[in-house]
Amino acid sequence: MSTKRIKSLFKRELTDIFRDKKTLIMMVLVPLLLYPLLIVAMTLITSAVMSDQEEKIYKAAFYQVEEAERIQDVLKEHEEELSYKLKIVESENPENALVEKELNAYVTAEEKEGRVFYSIHYLSAETDSVTAADVLYDGLELFREELRKEAVEDSGLDENVVLYPINYEKTDMSSKEESMGSMLGSIIPFLMITSICLGAMYPAIDVTAGERERGTLETLLTLPVTNFELIMSKFLAVSVIACTSAFLNILSMMAAFGFMFVFFAESVQNLSFDFATFVPATLFSIVIMLVFALLVTAVCMCVCIFAKSFKEANNYITPVLLVFMFSSYAGMLPDLKLTAATAAVPVINVTLLIKDLFSFQYNYGLFAVVLFCNVAYSLLTVMVLGRIYNSESVLFAEGFTSVKIFHKRSEMKQGQLPGYGDLLLLLCILILGIFYVGSFATVKLGFAGVFVQQLLILLLPVGYGWYVKTDFKKLFSLKAPGVKGVLSALCFFVGGFCLNLVLSSVLSMFLKDSSESLQKQFDVLLQAPFPAVVIVMAVLPAIGEELMFRGFTFGIMKVKTKPAAAVLMTGFIFGCYHFSLVKLIPTAFLGCLLAVLVYRTGSIFPAMLMHFANNFVSLFVSKYQEQLEDRFPALMNLNFGGSQVLVFAGMVVVGAAFLGLGVWISRKKE
């Protein structure tokens, strides 16, 4: 890698970016003019509206209320305490007057059980009517308070002793700087992350999809430089633009907020702060902003490289920006804190870090973790970006535009294989189907709803494959397994079950809450007749989930990428699909074993057999747990202590041996 060549390419990328007027507008014009104008305009408009409401007179009426005059006297007496001015008028038909907007609200009275009940009538769809109703409500409260005092005095009692036996007040022990910092810590992360995303968005599109659309990407790849040097120059150029844009955005917003502070300072007493206390938080925020900009840049470039045009790249980058923006709301959640766990979560860790900084909570250990994680994620994303640039099959592929289902079925080729776009779309449909259709069916139908959910998982990949006219035999590996396939499945099952049992037992000790919650859900399902449970929880998943994950998902990935990567990605997706923290790693491990079995045997049926055996044994053990504990206490009460460690070790050895035997049986002939 040559630093000199990267420097030359970096200058070229910056020059090319600054030639684009759209980039300059988004970088300079928007942050310097738009945000201040919006904030100043909103401040002035809000002030004008509030002044107008304070000066406005709302019309109200009393209809058949005996104490109307006395209530009016109370309203006049406390006119300064009430927020808005109210004028009482006469009306013979107040209901009609309210509908015709001649009145904003009116009051009626009705005697029930020796007491008078007042009703305030208003239109919730009209702002003026709601305001008038609020003033009348406050007036009636004051009138009730006056009647209460009179009743106490007539009884010869002390008003303060009877009505106010104690006095209380709230004392804010936080300084003004701490209160302001808490508010800024919730707002600034959202503004900063949004600014960085907007700053990185257009340059990232320009240096990737823009190069491809202009036809200059191929020319750049022929230069006497390595692809890594090329991608590093683009990455650094976009990062500089993103940081500059974010910095200008923040300066612009600070100027606008400064205007608001000066504007409201005269109307709010004791509104003064020591701004020097925010200097450390601001400086550290700038550092984390620079590091975070690297991550945003790398992610944007990774997504945009698959687009063929500027317009298409905009469509790809929009969901990514929404994810970043929604994650930045984490600072507004009161119970979410910066911990060792949240410090490793992208975007959220930056949000919580800035929130802590402006709240004057300095945990330098967690700060270092956040910085390290963002740098690591950025480097990892850059490595992925470098692999994309080194792979012409990915760099010049159709990308996500290859989604077959968007084409007319009559124009589709018979026997074609779906692409990554089809896989991503089907996974999204599956998740939405489980959340909406599956959850609704489970709530309404109970155990039968689980059957509907499993049926949905079965029909989705089959229906999708039928519509795109795919080669079912090739995509889903529909091949007779043979004796070797069956024996391999049994060996994989025994080995995987032993290892997964140990793994699940260890994880359940550290994730007790998740494990207990999962067990409660499982116990509810086991209340149904056991044959029905086996069909719904063992047979259907063995068919549907295998067709979805080892068929559709693995069938696409093993063609598009290396076998090892396809196995790992399929297992990871399978683990995430189960939506359980305690099941994530064991299920992902099981998914990897099933994918290996399909790859080595060339058939999905051994994986279905292994999947069924795994689920059936798990159901059987859970259903008849007490009986099994009496006969096999050592196996059913796994924990770290005494001889149980030896049981763990023995199961690991047995599991590894059976897996090795399964791999040997499923070996392919040379």
Disulfide bonds with the S-S distance in Angstrom:
none
